Amino acid sequence: MQFDDDANLDTSEVDDVRGSRIPGGRATIGGGIVGLIALVVGLLFGVGPEQLGLSSGDQQPDPAASSVNQVQQACRTGRDANAREDCRLVAVVNSTQDFWKQEFARRGGQYSPAQTVFFTGRVGTACGTATSAVGPFYCPADRKVYLDLGFFNELRTKFGATGGPFAQAYVVAHEYGHHIQNLTGTLQRAQDGQQGANSNAVKVELQADCYAGVWAHNATRTPDESTGRPLITNLTEQDIRDGLDAAAAVGDDRIQEKFQGRVSPESWTHGSAEQRQQWFYQGYRTGDMAQCNTFR
């Protein structure tokens, strides 16, 4: 994945609170066996920590973490995105929102942007206080995507994904898929509390995968407002393979097999590895959000 060196990055779309301390309160996710379960659930890219219903004592971010709002100083251009992980994620956020803004306009609608928050250790949200154990998530109550960048190392080392820049981009685009669902009214279908291979929870997650693929299809065609040229200049077949591999790594069946030694489709909330790959590729192949109706 390559970015236009001369493009200007819009850091106003990202709140960088890494290294800041969250005062008081209780964390949504805890340690011990409860924390392990939360880690497994969270790493499946849930739509908010409030769905886990867990709490524990305070946890403070690492005081040695990066300074607050680091990206505002370091991430100015596409050249920075080609050199730094956090800047690359800023660029992916910009590209994703540029696409959906233009897609909504093309369809006669208006896109409402969502902030992305980079945090370390723990973060307060309108959905509750969450630790990094919950993984990347979207909070519909404040319309923000939350990322602890350390997750991407976990995705590779604990869950066996091959990694790579586009695996990270897939994660961001998936969470923005939930934002699209929130704007279009489909996200609420997952709030019926049901689980299982044919549940609304699974269908919502697979649709978010499909929307991530739709963005990927259009990423090198979407003009950046600062240059009139696409911010992402090149996506390779290896990039797409990395995205598909990341989608498979967080399939319910892969997670259950790894952590409990058996597969229980009746408790699925996100879909199998095959399904997640299938729907991401459906979006990537067609580039059309209308082809992402997982509820059919």
Legacy VTK file of the C-alpha trace (Angstrom):
# vtk DataFile Version 3.0
C-alpha trace
ASCII
DATASET POLYDATA
POINTS 296 float
0.000 0.000 0.000
1.494 3.296 -1.123
0.388 6.874 -0.478
0.842 10.004 -2.569
3.924 11.671 -1.060
2.589 15.151 -1.795
-0.888 14.713 -0.313
-1.748 16.617 2.854
-3.005 14.513 5.763
-5.992 15.743 7.758
-5.047 15.041 11.367
-8.235 16.739 12.600
-9.990 13.401 11.952
-7.843 11.705 14.623
-7.678 12.393 18.359
-4.325 11.133 19.621
-4.564 10.604 23.385
-1.794 8.016 23.680
0.078 8.535 26.912
-2.668 10.535 28.596
-4.076 9.350 31.909
-7.753 8.556 32.308
-8.914 9.801 35.718
-10.828 7.574 38.156
-13.711 5.279 37.282
-13.764 1.599 36.547
-12.504 -0.101 33.424
-14.868 -2.027 31.187
-12.436 -4.919 30.772
-10.511 -6.659 33.532
-7.689 -9.114 34.047
-7.551 -12.818 34.829
-9.900 -15.251 33.117
-12.499 -12.513 32.603
-9.890 -10.437 30.789
-8.937 -13.400 28.605
-12.540 -13.900 27.530
-12.870 -10.196 26.863
-9.674 -10.251 24.830
-11.024 -13.028 22.623
-14.371 -11.294 22.152
-12.839 -7.874 21.685
-10.357 -9.003 19.101
-13.266 -10.068 16.934
-13.836 -6.340 16.256
-16.973 -5.728 18.330
-19.025 -2.579 17.958
-18.550 -1.392 21.528
-17.276 -2.473 24.940
-20.689 -1.986 26.536
-21.795 -5.230 24.900
-19.305 -7.228 26.993
-20.863 -6.212 30.313
-17.583 -6.558 32.248
-15.843 -4.304 34.754
-12.718 -4.219 36.899
-10.486 -1.874 38.831
-8.487 1.031 37.466
-5.698 0.563 34.944
-3.427 3.420 33.967
-1.796 3.833 30.552
1.934 3.391 30.276
3.511 6.692 31.354
6.273 6.115 28.806
3.812 6.108 25.936
3.884 8.654 23.132
2.991 12.248 23.888
-0.580 13.421 23.413
-1.449 14.549 19.870
1.805 13.262 18.454
0.192 12.782 15.056
-0.551 16.486 14.724
3.164 17.237 14.723
4.456 14.178 12.874
1.810 13.365 10.273
1.666 16.104 7.671
1.915 14.424 4.259
1.591 11.157 2.414
5.351 10.867 2.691
4.924 10.630 6.467
2.249 7.961 5.951
4.702 5.925 3.912
7.243 6.136 6.741
5.292 5.839 10.026
2.604 3.455 11.271
0.508 6.067 13.087
0.652 8.405 10.099
-0.345 5.528 7.833
-3.431 4.975 9.949
-4.269 8.682 9.768
-4.050 8.396 5.979
-6.316 5.309 5.970
-8.878 7.199 8.067
-8.697 10.109 5.605
-9.079 7.827 2.596
-11.944 5.880 4.133
-13.897 8.999 5.034
-13.160 10.656 1.683
-14.671 7.629 -0.042
-17.797 7.423 2.090
-18.372 11.171 1.879
-18.295 10.966 -1.910
-20.322 7.744 -2.005
-23.083 9.180 0.175
-23.180 12.313 -1.998
-23.379 10.180 -5.144
-26.388 8.430 -3.655
-28.057 11.712 -2.713
-27.207 11.555 0.988
-24.881 13.352 3.369
-22.087 11.620 5.237
-21.431 12.535 8.879
-17.720 12.058 9.707
-16.530 9.934 12.622
-13.459 10.673 14.711
-10.817 8.023 15.323
-9.171 7.959 18.746
-5.665 6.551 19.250
-5.251 5.509 22.878
-2.941 3.551 25.142
-4.154 1.102 27.762
-7.544 2.555 28.619
-9.979 5.095 27.236
-13.267 6.671 28.242
-16.093 6.557 25.697
-19.818 7.250 25.574
-20.208 3.440 25.561
-18.252 3.046 28.800
-14.603 2.861 29.795
-12.596 0.306 27.807
-9.107 -1.117 28.042
-6.975 -2.163 25.107
-8.059 -5.776 25.762
-11.318 -5.075 23.951
-9.452 -4.512 20.677
-10.473 -1.957 18.044
-14.100 -0.917 18.360
-16.704 1.567 17.218
-18.911 3.296 19.786
-22.265 4.229 18.213
-23.155 6.536 21.119
-20.347 9.020 20.315
-19.745 7.908 16.708
-16.026 7.318 17.234
-13.599 4.555 16.276
-11.141 3.586 19.026
-7.724 2.042 18.332
-4.897 0.977 20.593
-2.120 0.570 18.034
-0.616 -2.279 20.051
-3.485 -4.429 18.821
-1.869 -4.850 15.433
1.054 -6.686 16.972
-1.426 -8.909 18.836
-3.206 -9.676 15.577
0.020 -11.028 14.161
1.627 -12.691 17.190
-1.407 -14.115 19.017
-3.845 -14.707 16.198
-1.500 -15.700 13.413
-2.294 -13.071 10.797
0.498 -12.331 8.356
0.261 -8.640 9.188
1.302 -5.892 6.818
0.019 -2.354 6.327
-3.165 -3.402 4.592
-4.134 -5.779 7.401
-4.210 -2.654 9.576
-6.174 -0.765 6.930
-8.744 -3.574 6.842
-9.291 -3.240 10.596
-9.855 0.528 10.327
-12.154 0.151 7.321
-14.166 -2.540 9.128
-14.777 -0.223 12.070
-15.846 2.544 9.699
-18.190 -0.029 8.188
-19.944 -0.024 11.555
-20.172 3.758 11.329
-21.865 3.435 7.946
-24.296 0.955 9.499
-24.983 3.397 12.307
-25.755 6.150 9.795
-27.990 3.901 7.693
-29.802 2.302 10.642
-28.647 -1.296 10.232
-26.280 -1.389 13.229
-29.196 -1.611 15.654
-30.108 -5.021 14.260
-27.214 -6.491 16.245
-28.712 -5.269 19.509
-31.265 -8.081 19.824
-28.807 -10.063 21.960
-28.924 -13.128 19.732
-25.896 -15.248 18.859
-25.247 -17.993 16.348
-24.141 -18.494 12.772
-27.355 -17.005 11.388
-27.792 -14.235 13.963
-28.138 -10.538 13.225
-24.894 -9.963 15.127
-23.013 -12.073 12.581
-24.781 -10.434 9.655
-23.842 -6.969 10.928
-20.174 -7.949 11.249
-20.060 -9.541 7.814
-21.626 -6.448 6.285
-18.915 -4.313 7.920
-16.343 -6.621 6.309
-18.062 -6.131 2.969
-18.043 -2.356 3.391
-14.307 -2.552 4.113
-13.914 -4.342 0.794
-15.998 -1.701 -0.993
-13.629 0.988 0.283
-10.597 -1.086 -0.779
-12.008 -1.431 -4.312
-12.388 2.335 -4.594
-9.370 3.491 -2.568
-7.092 4.130 -5.542
-9.934 5.869 -7.418
-11.110 8.275 -4.708
-9.655 11.773 -5.186
-8.092 13.488 -2.195
-9.390 17.013 -1.580
-5.891 18.478 -1.171
-4.521 17.288 -4.517
-7.437 16.028 -6.602
-5.512 12.751 -6.877
-6.123 9.543 -4.906
-4.392 9.564 -1.514
-3.681 5.840 -1.916
-1.788 5.388 -5.158
-1.249 1.647 -5.152
-2.785 -1.497 -3.681
-1.164 -4.784 -4.642
-2.556 -8.297 -4.727
-0.373 -9.000 -1.690
-2.120 -6.163 0.148
-5.500 -7.734 -0.543
-4.197 -11.145 0.532
-3.038 -9.576 3.808
-6.516 -8.137 4.308
-8.165 -11.491 3.589
-5.740 -13.202 5.944
-6.547 -10.745 8.735
-10.274 -11.311 8.172
-9.782 -15.070 8.463
-7.609 -14.787 11.565
-10.488 -13.243 13.502
-13.195 -15.631 12.311
-15.267 -17.071 15.165
-14.267 -20.635 14.287
-10.533 -19.805 14.271
-10.789 -17.959 17.596
-12.810 -20.717 19.267
-10.537 -23.482 18.020
-7.471 -21.633 19.269
-8.753 -20.650 22.703
-11.257 -23.367 23.638
-10.236 -26.266 21.412
-13.644 -26.665 19.767
-15.953 -24.756 17.448
-19.415 -23.740 18.696
-21.421 -22.116 15.864
-24.355 -21.487 18.208
-22.282 -18.857 20.038
-20.882 -17.056 16.992
-21.133 -13.274 16.905
-18.901 -12.364 13.948
-18.917 -15.215 11.439
-16.477 -17.872 10.325
-13.094 -17.233 8.751
-14.499 -18.287 5.379
-17.512 -16.002 5.697
-15.422 -13.005 6.690
-13.107 -13.521 3.743
-16.061 -14.097 1.420
-17.815 -10.870 2.350
-14.674 -8.734 2.344
-13.915 -10.043 -1.135
-17.539 -9.487 -2.226
-17.122 -5.800 -1.415
-13.672 -5.637 -2.989
-14.787 -7.409 -6.166
-17.912 -5.311 -6.758
-17.032 -1.985 -5.150
-20.770 -1.557 -4.535
-22.284 -1.210 -1.068
-25.613 -2.421 -2.475
-23.964 -5.830 -2.883
-23.338 -6.028 0.879
-26.828 -7.091 1.957
-25.889 -9.860 4.375
-29.454 -9.871 5.732
-30.884 -11.444 2.589
LINES 1 297
296 0 1 2 3 4 5 6 7 8 9 10 11 12 13 14 15 16 17 18 19 20 21 22 23 24 25 26 27 28 29 30 31 32 33 34 35 36 37 38 39 40 41 42 43 44 45 46 47 48 49 50 51 52 53 54 55 56 57 58 59 60 61 62 63 64 65 66 67 68 69 70 71 72 73 74 75 76 77 78 79 80 81 82 83 84 85 86 87 88 89 90 91 92 93 94 95 96 97 98 99 100 101 102 103 104 105 106 107 108 109 110 111 112 113 114 115 116 117 118 119 120 121 122 123 124 125 126 127 128 129 130 131 132 133 134 135 136 137 138 139 140 141 142 143 144 145 146 147 148 149 150 151 152 153 154 155 156 157 158 159 160 161 162 163 164 165 166 167 168 169 170 171 172 173 174 175 176 177 178 179 180 181 182 183 184 185 186 187 188 189 190 191 192 193 194 195 196 197 198 199 200 201 202 203 204 205 206 207 208 209 210 211 212 213 214 215 216 217 218 219 220 221 222 223 224 225 226 227 228 229 230 231 232 233 234 235 236 237 238 239 240 241 242 243 244 245 246 247 248 249 250 251 252 253 254 255 256 257 258 259 260 261 262 263 264 265 266 267 268 269 270 271 272 273 274 275 276 277 278 279 280 281 282 283 284 285 286 287 288 289 290 291 292 293 294 295
